[in-house]
Amino acid sequence: MERKTSVLILFFVFTVLVSLAGFFNSYIRYLPETGRFPFVIHIHFAAFFCWFVLLIVQPILIHKKNYGLHRNIGKLTYFIAPVLVTTILILVSSQTKREIRVSEEKAAVTALIEFLDAISFSVYYIIAMVNKRNIRWHVAFIIAATLVILNPGMSRLLNHLKPGLGLHAAVLIPFIVSISILLVEKVKYKRAILKSPYFLFFCCWTLEIVLLMTVPGTEFWKNFVGQIIN
């Protein structure tokens, strides 16, 4: 158990560092100039940062067997998660309004990506909290929710290295993480794949990618985005 917790802490630390690095050039380095950005961006980043702080603190508390404090601090997510989702939706609305003036197709893709991010994060978070007494399921869907939040920062960071690389990583990383854990569970612990929370996450992510490949080009979605924006 202690080894699993240590691996989880290292994974979350890596996730936090990648995410913050991704937003450094576009946001963090300008933080002293708070008037440079709309207030909602500061709220979004504050919630985003609090989530990542909890990602590191919570497994450390479990490692130290401080379960009471772990549960009490975890209640903060009842506030943080809705703020994250709300600010994501506000920001995607603003971004889509800017992009639709240039490209209807790009705006449709952006709107769907961010909308699915908000929905999937919400679903994964709810599953995690409903199963908070089932450590395996709870941790699995905290990881799933965190991978959704990781994608924007990771994409920005990798796109600096090579344009387009961020999108490929954003699509593949959740598959790599879920499949890797499924293989470890099957080989090392002889657990049934179809009953694993990571298999459910794998299926949900597959559905999301299928939707991203098919929905943005439809007239229904383009019209829907246009009506919402206008």
N, C-alpha and C positions, 0 to 999 in steps of 0.2 A: 504493500500500500504506500509506504514512504517513497519507494522508487517511482511509482506512478505519479505521485504528487510532485516530486522533483521534476520529472519530465514535463508535467503539465505547466509548472511554473516557468520553466525554460521556454516552452512553446509560447506562453502568453507574453513573456518578456520580449521574445523575438517579434511577436505580432505587434506589440506596442511600438517598438523601435522602428519597424518598417513603416507603420502607419504615420508616425510623427515625422519621419524622414520624408515621406511622400508629400506632406503638407508644409514642409519647412519653407520652400521657396515661394509658395503661393500665399501662405498665411502667417506661419509662426514668426518668421523673421521681421514681419511688419507689426507685430503685436503692440509695441509701444505707441504706434499710430492707430489708436482704436477707432478714430473717425474715418479711417480709410475704407472700412467695411460696414455693411448694414448690420444693425444690432442683432438680427436673427442669426447671422453667421457666428457671432460671439457666443450666443446661447447654444447653438449647435455644437461648437467646438468644446464648450464647457461640459456639456452632457457627454460628448464623445470622450473627452479626457477623463471624466469621472468614471465612465464605464471601464476604461482601460486601467485606471488605478485599482478598481475593485477586482479586475481580472487577476492582478498580481497579489493583492492583499488577501483575497478570499482563500486561495489554495495554501497560502502561507499559514493562515489561521487553522486550516484543517491539518496541515503538517504539524502544527504545534498543539493540536487537539483542543483548540479553543473554539468549541462548537457553538457555544452560546453567543459569543461576539460575532462569529461567522453568520449566524442566523439574523442577528439584529442589524448588522451592516448590510446584509443582503436585501433587507426591506427598502433600502434606498433606491434599489432598482425599480420599485413600483412607481417612483417619480421620474427617474432618469430615462427609462425605456420610453414612456409616452412622449417625453420632451424630444428624444432622438427622432422618433417617428414623425411627430408633428413638424419639426424643423426640416426634416428630409423632404416632406411634402411641400412645405413652403418654398424651399430652395429649388426644388425641381420645377415648380410652377414658374419661378422667376427665370430659371435657366432656359426652360422651354419657350417662354415668351421671347427671349433674345434670339434663340436659334431658329424659331419658325419664320422670322423675317428673312433669314438667309437660305434655309433649306428645310422644307416641310418634312422630308425624309429623315434628316438628322434629328429634328425635333421629336419626331415620332419614336425614334429609337431611344433617345435620351429619356423621354417621358416614361416609356415602358420599363427601361432598366431601373430607374429610380423608384417607380411605383412598385415593381416587383421586389426591390430591396426593402422597401417599407413593409410590404405584406409579409415577405419571408422572415424578416427580422422579428416582426410581431408574432408570427406563428411559432417560430423556434423558441422565442422567449417564453411564450405562454406554455408551450410543452415542457420547457425546462422547469418552470415554476410549479406547474401542476404535479410534476414528478420530483419535487424537491426532496422527498424522503427516499427516492430511488436514486442513489448516487450515480449509477451508470447512465441512466437516462438523463438525469439532471445535467451532468457534466457534458454528455454528448451534445445536447442542444444549446448549452452555453457556448460550446465550441462552434456549433453551427451558426448561431447568432453573431458570434465574433468574426467568423469568416466573411459574413455579409458586410460588416462594418470595415473589415480589413481592406476589401477590394478597392474602394476609391483611392486611399492613400498608396497602396501598393501599385495600382495602375499608374498613378502620376509618377511615382518613383521610377518604375521600369520604362515608362514612355520617354523619360529623360535620357535613358541609355539607348533605346531604339524605339522609334514611333511604332505603335501597334503592339508592342510586346506586352504592355499592360493589360490589354484586352484578352490576349491569349492566356496570360497568367490568371486573370480574374475568373476565366471560365474553367481552367484546369485545376487550380489549387484545391477547391472543395472536392473535386473528384479524387485527386491524389490523396488528400487527407483521409477521406472516408474509406477509400479502397484499402489504403495502408493499414488503417485500424481494423478493418474487417478481416484482412489477411492475418494480422497478429492474433486477433481473437480466435479465428478458426484454427490456425496452426498451433498456437501456444496454449490456448485455453479450451479448445474443442467446443466453442460456442456456435450455435446455429446462426448462419448468416441471415436468414429470413426473419429472425426474431430480434435482430440487433437494431438498436436505435440509429446506428450509423448506416444501416441499409435503408432505413426510412429517410434519413437525410440525403443519401445518394439518390433515391427515387425522386424526392422533392426537387433536388438540384437539377436532375435530368429534365424534369417537367419544366422548370424555369428556363433552361437553355432552349428547349423545344419551342416554348412560347416566344422567346427572343428571336428565334430564327424564322418564325412564321407570322407573328401578329403585326409587327411594325409596318409591313408593306401592305396590309389590308386597308381598303377604303374605310371600313368601319372604324378602325383605330385612328386613322388620320382625321376622319371627321369628328370623332370623339375628342381627340386632343385639341382640335381647332375650336370646338364648341366650349370646352372647359377653359381654354386660354382666353377666348374672346368673351 
